[in-house]
Amino acid sequence: MPMLPAPKKRFGQHFLTDRHYVRRIVEAIAPRAGDSMVEIGPGTGILTEELVGTVHPLHVVEIDRDLAAALRARFTPGEVVVHEADALEFDLASLPAPLRVVGNLPYNVSTPILFHVAAHAGRIADCTFMLQKEVVERMVAEPGSAEYGRLSVMLQYRFEMALALRVPPGAFTPPPKVDSAVVRMRPLGDDRLRARDEDRFARLVAAAFAQRRKTLRNAARALVDERAFAAAGIDPGRRGETLAVGEFVRLADASIA
């Protein structure tokens, strides 16, 4: 493996270096010949080199120009297509669907990237991401748990998710101060439950978790009145953390005049 570059703090870089965990992540991805796949944040290319044996060309999105240049020098264009770009601004719709999305997401911008990817759920086959373990636990959390929140609801509205494996700090250089985990995300089918007004649904979810101790009556008073609570069959004295995704959808729909 090439000598590791000095990590850049502004990009939140922690390079995966333990090949045992690389192999386990590849097993979780289960790449297949012919896949349309993009890797976000390839870094030094340790995962990239495992994937190009099966998937080619593999698209990668790398914001660090030095790492992007190193990847171009290391792989042929037929093996890896390097997009030197911010993952938050990269247009996933520019790649062939159904698209498989993988990567070790920078911890400092992982949540915005997840929402960016979720906006393209209709064109995605699946996602396999490594993130901070705490974030993954929030993604897969169930209603009523301490970890359940806005991220849980907004992602579970579009994806079925499961924690695939945990990765210790020692698998990285430099080691992060937190544990990591790999999550598998599969878009729900075309028959999934959909809100009549998805923007209103998103605003309701955000309001419900803005102040977790508030009841829904108080937290969402600007969006939902007593009539809507009654129509949805939801007690306004409940807190947002107790509502399942389907209940949020029902309440959002009932709030439309």
C-alpha positions in Angstrom: 0.0 0.0 0.0 1.3 3.5 -0.8 2.7 5.7 2.0 -0.2 7.4 3.8 -0.5 11.1 3.3 -0.9 13.4 6.3 -4.6 13.6 7.2 -6.3 16.9 6.8 -8.3 18.0 9.7 -10.6 20.2 7.6 -11.8 17.1 5.8 -12.1 15.0 9.0 -9.8 12.4 7.5 -9.2 9.0 9.2 -7.8 6.5 6.8 -8.9 2.8 7.1 -5.8 0.7 7.2 -6.8 -2.6 8.7 -7.2 -5.1 5.9 -9.2 -7.5 8.0 -12.0 -4.9 8.3 -11.6 -3.9 4.6 -12.4 -7.6 3.7 -15.4 -7.6 6.0 -16.7 -4.4 4.5 -16.3 -5.8 1.0 -18.2 -8.9 2.1 -21.0 -6.6 3.4 -21.1 -4.7 0.0 -21.0 -8.0 -2.0 -19.9 -6.3 -5.3 -21.0 -8.0 -8.5 -19.7 -7.6 -12.1 -21.8 -5.1 -14.0 -22.7 -3.1 -10.9 -23.1 0.7 -11.3 -21.2 1.8 -8.1 -19.9 5.0 -6.6 -17.6 5.2 -3.6 -17.8 8.4 -1.5 -14.5 9.4 0.1 -12.1 6.7 -1.2 -9.2 8.4 0.6 -6.0 6.3 0.0 -8.0 3.7 -2.1 -7.7 0.7 0.2 -11.4 -0.2 -0.3 -11.2 1.0 -3.9 -8.6 -1.5 -4.9 -10.7 -4.3 -3.5 -13.8 -3.2 -5.4 -12.2 -2.7 -8.8 -11.4 -6.4 -9.1 -15.1 -6.9 -9.6 -16.6 -3.5 -10.5 -15.2 -1.5 -13.4 -15.4 1.2 -14.0 -15.9 2.2 -10.3 -16.8 5.8 -9.8 -15.3 7.6 -6.8 -16.0 11.1 -5.4 -13.0 12.6 -3.6 -12.9 16.2 -2.3 -9.1 16.2 -1.5 -7.3 17.2 -4.7 -4.1 15.5 -3.6 -5.8 12.2 -3.0 -7.8 12.5 -6.2 -4.5 13.0 -8.1 -3.0 9.9 -6.4 -6.0 7.8 -7.4 -5.8 9.0 -11.0 -2.1 8.0 -11.0 -2.8 4.6 -9.5 -5.8 3.4 -11.5 -6.6 3.6 -15.2 -9.7 5.4 -16.3 -11.2 2.0 -17.3 -10.8 0.9 -13.7 -11.7 4.0 -11.7 -13.4 7.3 -12.8 -12.3 9.9 -10.3 -14.7 12.8 -9.6 -12.8 15.5 -7.7 -15.8 17.0 -5.9 -17.6 17.6 -2.7 -20.0 14.7 -2.1 -22.6 17.2 -0.9 -22.6 18.8 -4.4 -22.0 15.8 -6.6 -25.0 14.9 -8.7 -25.7 11.2 -8.1 -28.3 11.3 -10.9 -25.4 11.7 -13.4 -24.4 8.1 -12.8 -26.3 5.0 -14.2 -29.2 3.6 -12.2 -29.7 1.4 -10.3 -26.8 2.8 -8.4 -24.9 1.2 -5.5 -23.4 3.8 -3.1 -20.6 2.9 -0.7 -17.9 4.6 1.3 -16.3 5.7 4.6 -18.2 8.9 5.2 -16.3 11.8 6.8 -17.8 12.0 10.3 -18.0 15.8 10.3 -20.4 15.9 7.4 -21.9 12.4 7.5 -25.5 13.5 8.3 -25.8 16.0 5.4 -24.3 13.4 3.0 -27.0 10.9 4.2 -29.8 13.3 3.4 -28.2 14.1 0.1 -28.1 10.4 -0.8 -31.7 9.9 0.5 -32.9 12.5 -2.0 -31.9 10.1 -4.8 -33.4 7.0 -3.1 -35.5 6.3 -6.2 -32.4 5.7 -8.3 -30.4 3.7 -5.7 -30.1 0.0 -5.4 -28.5 0.0 -1.9 -25.9 1.8 0.2 -23.2 0.5 2.5 -21.6 3.2 4.6 -19.1 3.3 7.4 -19.9 6.0 9.9 -19.5 6.9 13.6 -21.2 4.1 15.5 -23.3 6.6 17.4 -24.8 7.9 14.1 -25.5 4.3 12.9 -27.3 3.6 16.1 -29.5 6.6 15.5 -30.2 5.6 12.0 -31.5 2.1 12.9 -33.1 3.2 16.3 -36.7 2.2 17.1 -39.4 4.5 18.4 -39.2 5.0 22.2 -35.4 4.6 22.4 -33.0 7.3 23.4 -31.3 7.2 20.0 -34.5 7.6 18.0 -34.8 11.0 16.4 -35.1 13.1 13.2 -32.4 11.1 11.4 -34.1 7.8 12.3 -37.5 8.9 11.0 -36.3 10.6 7.8 -34.1 7.7 6.7 -36.5 5.0 7.8 -39.1 6.7 5.7 -37.1 5.8 2.6 -34.8 2.9 3.6 -34.7 -0.4 5.4 -31.5 -0.3 7.5 -29.4 -2.7 9.5 -26.1 -2.4 11.4 -23.7 -4.8 9.5 -20.6 -4.7 11.7 -18.6 -2.6 14.2 -15.2 -1.3 13.5 -12.7 -0.2 16.3 -10.7 3.0 16.3 -7.5 0.9 15.8 -8.5 0.0 12.3 -7.8 3.6 11.2 -4.8 5.9 10.9 -5.0 8.1 12.8 -7.4 6.4 15.2 -10.6 8.4 15.7 -11.8 9.0 19.3 -15.0 7.1 18.6 -16.0 3.6 17.5 -17.3 3.2 13.9 -19.9 0.9 12.3 -21.0 -0.2 8.9 -24.7 0.2 7.9 -26.6 -1.4 5.1 -29.4 0.7 3.5 -31.9 -0.7 1.0 -34.6 1.6 -0.5 -38.1 0.6 0.3 -40.2 -0.5 -2.6 -42.5 1.6 -4.8 -45.4 0.6 -2.6 -43.8 2.2 0.5 -45.9 4.5 2.7 -45.6 8.1 1.3 -46.7 11.4 2.8 -49.1 13.5 0.7 -46.8 16.5 1.2 -43.2 15.4 1.9 -42.0 18.9 2.7 -44.8 19.2 5.4 -43.8 15.7 6.7 -40.2 16.8 7.0 -41.1 20.0 8.8 -43.3 18.1 11.2 -40.6 15.6 12.0 -38.0 18.4 12.5 -40.4 20.2 14.9 -41.2 17.1 16.9 -37.6 16.6 17.7 -36.4 20.2 18.0 -37.2 20.1 21.8 -37.6 16.4 22.7 -39.2 17.1 26.1 -42.1 18.9 24.6 -45.4 17.2 23.8 -46.5 17.1 20.2 -49.2 19.6 21.0 -46.6 22.1 22.0 -43.8 21.2 19.6 -45.9 21.0 16.5 -48.5 23.6 17.2 -47.6 25.7 14.1 -48.3 22.7 11.9 -50.9 20.5 13.6 -54.2 21.5 15.3 -56.5 19.4 17.6 -58.6 18.4 14.6 -55.6 16.9 12.9 -54.6 15.0 16.0 -58.1 13.6 16.3 -58.3 12.7 12.6 -54.9 10.9 12.8 -55.9 9.1 16.1 -52.8 10.4 17.8 -52.7 11.7 21.4 -51.3 15.2 21.3 -49.8 14.5 24.8 -47.3 12.1 23.3 -43.7 13.1 22.5 -42.2 12.8 19.0 -39.8 10.1 20.1 -42.7 7.7 20.6 -44.2 8.0 17.1 -43.3 5.4 14.4 -42.7 6.6 10.9 -46.2 5.6 9.8 -47.7 7.7 12.6 -45.7 10.8 11.5 -47.0 10.3 7.9 -50.6 9.9 9.2 -50.3 13.0 11.3 -48.7 15.1 8.5 -51.5 14.0 6.1 -54.2 14.8 8.6 -52.8 18.3 9.1 -53.4 19.2 5.5 -56.6 21.3 5.3 
